[in-house]
Amino acid sequence: MKTRREILMTGALLSAASALPRKAFAVSPRAAPLAAPWRRFEVVTRLEIAAPAGRSQAWIPLAGFQASEWTRPENDTWITNGASATLVDDPRYGAKMLHVIWDDGTGSPSVEVTSRFSARDRATDLAAPNAQPISAAEKSLYLSETSYIPTTGAAKALSDKITAGADGEIAKVRAIYEWMVENTFRRAATRGCGEGDVAAMLKANDFGGKCADLNGLFVSLVRAAGIPARDIYGVRVAPSKLGYKSLGANTANITKSQHCRSEVYFSDLGWVAMDPADVRKVMLEETPEGLPLNDEKVIAARKMLFGAWEGNWLAYNTAHDLALPGSQGPAIGFLMYPQVETAAGRLDCLSPETVRYSITASEI
């Protein structure tokens, strides 16, 4: 039997999705968020170092983020010719990774990691208070600045300008969300998911990029307004059931399907799903010619992604400024791709000539 909260959350996502054109909306009652059974997925990451030099290391992000209502990591297994393979949890954010070390002289260093997890759609009825307190430490963590996510200076000035006259948490976040949709853009030429360097974006007054950039900017502006927010870094694992080609992984090969989403913490509601970057993705990629803001599918996505998202996605972690254990290189802005380091230094994780990896997903 569904609880009252499950019914409220189900209604929220179905209401948002009902604005989709009928021909594009194909969710059966059984697929209703939280009313449907959990979906289980298996994700396999295969990595090979093309040009090993001396002692080599790799760090593979794992299904480590857990939220009992919508995502549950299960287990990780691996096969490698490395000298050691260690599960590591980052002490600050809890980011989970596999750290593999290969000795000098290892031929064709490689590792294959299999992760299983369960997920389901989520949605929050913003008119139904359901307080879920978080600790002072967690609140402080997701209000703090990072090297890429400023909360003072230009970020604070822009946040104050956007939220001027807005009364209350939801109104302020709504103002920032709508500003993001109307004033940012998805830049197709951006490598990967972008660098997420919001400080540089603000300095250049350049509000284009991909999900790490745009949702990073959103998080920065919300934190600057005094409201906890965070990016969750992950990868899409299945097609969208809401009729959006651009909001899902449409093949079993998800090597280039990384995506970060955002959450905002409301004192009366707990953590709530947000994704303004995906609204801009719909506008740029849903059709070859692109879609305007007033297109039906854009309007529906814009409504839905303020408070809801589909469970076709694996959540890795929320980490920023992450020091990779055992690394001789600098901290990384976020962990969403496998990272590799040899005696020659940190390799470019987006360069297939040096770091060969593939990621596949299947529903089980």
N, C-alpha and C positions, 0 to 999 in steps of 0.2 A: 504494500500500500504506500502511495506517495505521501510524503510529509507536506505540510502547508508550504514550507520553504521551497520544496521541489516544484510544487504546482506554480508558485509565484515566479520562479526562475524560468520554468518552461514557458509560461505565458509571455514573459518578457522577450525572449528570443523569437518566438513564433510571431509576436506582434510586429517586431522589427522586420522580420523576413517577409511578412505579408505584403509589404510594399513592393516586393519584386514583381516584375512582369510574370503573369501566370505561366507562360511558356518556359520561363527560366527557373521557376521554383518547383522543386521536385522532392520535398521532404515529406515522407509518410508519417502518420501519427506515431508509429513505432520508433521513428528516428528523433522524436521530440527530445530536446536536451534534458538530461537528468531523469526523464521518464524511461528512456531506452536503456538497454543493458550497456555496460561498459564495452568499449572496443579494445582489443588487444593487438599490439603490433610487435613485430620483430625488425630491428634495424641492424644491419651488418656494415661495419666500416672496415675497409681493407686499405692498408697503407704500405707503401714501399719507398725507401729512400733511393732515388735514382743515382746519386753521386755521393756515397758515403765517404767521409774523411775523418779518420781517427775514431775516437769514441763518439757514438751517435746517440741521440735521445729523441723521444717523441712523447707528446702529451695528447691523448685522445679524449675529447669531452664525452661524458656519459650521461645517461638519463638519471639526473640527480635531484631535480626539483620535484618536490612533493607537495600537493595540496589535496586533501582527502576528498574534496567535492568534485575535482575534475581531472587530476592526473596522479598516477601512482607508478613510480618506477618499480620494477620487479627484480631482475637479476642481470648480471653481466658475466659473460664468459669470453675467453680469448685463446688464440693460438699464436705463438710467436717464436722466432729463432733468436730472440734477444737473450741477454745474460740474466736479465731480471725484468719483472713486470709487477708493478705495485699499484694498488688502488689508493688514491689520495683524495682527501677532503680538504678543501681550502678552509682554514680556520675562521676567516672573516665572513665569507658568504656561504660556505658550505658547498661550493662548486665541486663536483665529483669528476675525476679524470683518471685515466690509466696512464701511468708513467712507465715507459719502456726504455731500457738502456741496452745498447749493443756494444760489445767490445770492439776495439780496433781490429780490423781484419775480417770481420764478419761479412761473408758474401751475401749480397742482396738482402739487406736488413728489411724485415717485413713483420707485420702484425695484422691479425684479423680479430675484430671485436664484435661480439653479438650482444645487443641489448634488447631486453623485452620490457614493455611498459603497457599500462592501460590508460585510456583517456576517454573523456566524453565532453559533449558540448557544455558550455556554461553561459549563464545569463543572470543578471541581477535586476530585480524589480526595484528601481530607484525610489519608488514611493512607499516601500515597505521596509521601515527600519529594522535592522537585525544586527545589533551591535556585536562586533567580534574584536574585543580589545587585543592589542599587541603590546609587547613589552616596551619599556622605555628605550632599551638598547636597539630593538628592531626599528622603532620609530626614528631614532637618531640616525641609524645607518642609512635609511632611505630618505632622509632630509639633507644629508651631508653632500658637500662638493667632492668631486673626483677630479683627476687631471683633465678629463674630457667633458665633465658635466658641471659647469659653474652654476652657482646659485646667487651670486652677488654681481656687482658691476652691471655690464650690459644685459645679462640674463635677468637680473632683478628689475632693471629699468623697463625692459620689454614686457616682462610679466606684469608689472604694476600698470603699465599702459593698457594692456589687453584686459585686465580684470577690473579696471576702474569702474566703479558703480555696481559691480557684481556683489551680491549679498549671500554669503555662505559658501561652504566647500563645493557643493555640486555646481552652483552657478559660476564660480570661479573656474573650475575645471572645464565646464561646458564652454565658457568663453575662450579658453585656451585651445580646446579641441577644435572649435569652429574656426578660430583664427588659423590653426595649422592646416585645416582642409582648404581654406581659401587663399592662403598666402605662401604655402610651400609647394614644391613640385618634385616629382620623381625624375631623376636624371638617368637616362638609360646608359650613358657611358661610364657611370660610376662603377669601379671594380667591386666585385663581390656584393656585400651588403653595405658598403661604405665604411669609413673609418670611425664614425661616431664621435668625431672631434667637434663638439658643440662650441667650445671656446673659439676655435678657428672659424666656424660658420658665422658666429656673431661678429667677430672682428672684421670679417670680409663682407658682412651683410648679405650673405649668400645662403638662401634657404632651400637649396636643392640637394638631392642625394638619394639614398635608398633607405631601407628600414632602420639601420643602425644610426644613420644621420637624423632622419625625421623623427623617429620615436625617441631618440636621444634628446633632441631639441624639446620635444613635448615633455619629457621627464624633467629636464632642466627648468623649464618654465613653471611646471607644477610645483617642484621643490622650492623654487624661488618665491612662490606664493604661500609657502609655509605648510604645504600639504605633502605627505609622504608619497613617493612614486618610485617605480623601478622598471627597468627593461628586463625582460626575460629572453634569453638567447636560446634558439632552438632550430628545428628544421621541420618543414612540412613533410608529412608521410603518406598522405592520401588525397584524392581529389575532393573538391568541395561538393557537398550535397545540395548546396543552395543555388546551383546553376552558374557559378563563377569559375571560368577557366583560370583566371589569374590568382585565385585564392586557394589553390591546392597544388599538390604534386600529382601530375597527370600521367606519370610513368613510374615503374618500380625503381628506376634509377633516380635517386634524390640528391646526387652529389652537389648540384647547384641550387638546391631548394632551401638553403638556410634562410631563416627569418626570425627577427626579434619582434616580440610584442611588448605591450606596456600594461602595467597595472597601477591603479591609484588607490590609496587607502583613505576611505571615508570613515569618520569616527562612528557613524550610525549604521554603516553597511559592511565594513570590512574591506578586503581587497576586491576591486572591481576591474573587469577586463576593459581595455582600451586599445585602439589600433588606428590612429589617424594615418599612419604611413600606408596601410592597406587600402584606404580610400583613394589615395593618389595612385596606388598601383592599379586599381580598377580603372581609373581614368586613362592611364597610359597604356595598359597592356591587355585590357579585356577584349578589345577589337583592334585590328591593324591600324585603323585610322584614329583611334583614341575616342574618348567619350567626354562630353562637357559636364560641368557640375550639375546641370539641370536634367541630365539623363536619368531615367527611372532606376536603372541599376546602380548608378552612383548615389542617388538619393537614398535608396534602400540600404546600401552598404554604409553610408554615412550615419544613418539612424542606428543600424544594428551594431556597429563597431564602437559605439559609446555605451558600453555595458555588457557586451556579449562577444563571443567568438566560437568558432567550431572546434571540435575535438579531433581535428585531423593533423595534429602537430605534436612533436616531441619537445618538451621543455628541458633544456640542459641546466641553466643556472642564471643567476642575476649578478655575477661578479664583474667588478671593475678594478682597474689597476692591479691586475693579478700577477703576482710573482710566481713563476713556474718553478716547482721544487727541483733543485739540482741544476737549474739553468745558470749560465754565465751571462746571459743577456738581460735586457731591461724588462720590466713588467709590461704586460700587454694590456691594452685598453679593455678587451673583453675576450672571452673564450667561446667561440662558436665554430671554429675550424680546427682540425688537427694541427698541432704545432711541432716543428722539427728543428733540431739543432745538431750540428756536427762540430768538429774541431775548427771548421772554417767559419763558424758563427751560425746565427739564426737564419733559417731558410725562408723564402717567400712561400707562405702556405697557399697562395693563389696561383703559383707557377707550376704547371704540370711537368715542366722540364726538370724540376728539382724535387718536388714532393708529389709523388703519384698516389692518389687515393681515390676511392670510390665509396659511395654510400648507397645501399639499397634498402628498401622497406617492403614489408608484406604484412597484411592483416592476418591474424591467426585466431 
